């Protein structure tokens, strides 16, 4: 049985096509991630699947019901944590939970017990009587997760659940998500532009770019698309930049930032050979980085671009440099 | 009924959270009542002026107007606050819920109206300290008139908010709408003394009928302009119409 079935989904805003005919299926009890850069159409897809936006064409079945024909049936069976906050900031954590429960048809002791259980699960029980406006970003996120679970949804949508949070809080929220899957066997549909998040959490990943799904599979399957170790070279004189030809080099790409990207079976063995080749041709290499393929390489391989925003690229570059030093 | 009672509950809860705002809401009409009303009351303390104001002192004439003004202001702001729900995201939580949206927004309007009525009651009780000739027996029926007014302008605020993207345009709407509607309502001077073009505007101003209706109960027939059935009828029809439109518009609301 599938929790989500999407066929040829198209969503247009006027002339702009945000989602360009995507199809995918999510099995019950699995964590499925949409990975892609900002503006790829991930959030639009979530809003269509959660009945908040009307699709332009195609078909989407969520928790056994058509999002266009039976939006009310879909709404009863889903929970969602939006990318942007959606709490009532003037009210307390408890009141936010209580109002959600009432709207979803819960009440009495059943509701009270559920609120207590869930606020304890996200470790906010002691702050239950505090207005939400005094909560940190991470606490608000946790409260939103607890709230989305209150009515025991069959399918949970998490739209960029850790965006803007510090690394510690992110890891914390990942733990909750894993626990939800294990304890409740819940189907979780996740969108993210963090590769590590998709890799940590998702059973299967669909890589999305410019409104299309460009690859789909487990993290391992996706990495096999690239297959090889990846070496990045920076040359002293950019005019020397051209692809080296040698039998051990499986692939070569000139990058827009002035580096050469090489694919080899084993980087440790290939590097000395590359240095020899460079010496022979009198090309001076000023920087070398190499690593095992990541989902970012998959994205780069498929699109020729990096997945993340400018600022984050820097931190990744320094991460790779650190890994090299080890 | 679930969505209705829950959303009404939310509005009332929010009101009890914001006590400092409550003080601010009451200060504004008090300023009108004391510095405007009490100030002019000495000027108008002569038989000729009393004749113009239906034979009562100026503060008694003004008090129902200030009451209606308070209700009108607060219910409109309450309705428009849907825009904050848009900006802070709570609207999405409501739209994605498996509950009747029509009921939800009706609950919100009713909750807001009850909150507004509480403020109106406080103002009304305070006016009794200043004005001499108000009827205590008129308080409850005047609150009834206030309720119709609150529901109407709450609904109007919701309709506006659903069409607005940010709070920026709102300041302008307030400036353009609020003061003229108050001046053209007969709250501060009788409609009959207005130039004819102003009087025409006063006739199509819903606030006029709320002020007049409140005067029926709080002061008496000699100060009023229209029949009580006209006042209540106009307000009731307007409230029904605006709430109806608000419910239909909210049903269609989407995000982004």
Interface residues (C-beta under 8 A of the other chain):
Chain A: X47 X50 X51 X52 X53 X54 X72 X75 X76 X78 X80 X82 X84 X85 X86 X87 X88 X89 X90 X91 X95 X99 X100 X102 X103 X104 X105 X131
Chain B: X2 X3 X5 X6 X9 X10 X13 X14 X17 X18 X88 X89 X90 X91 X92 X93 X94 X95 X96 X97 X98 X99 X104 X254 X255 X256
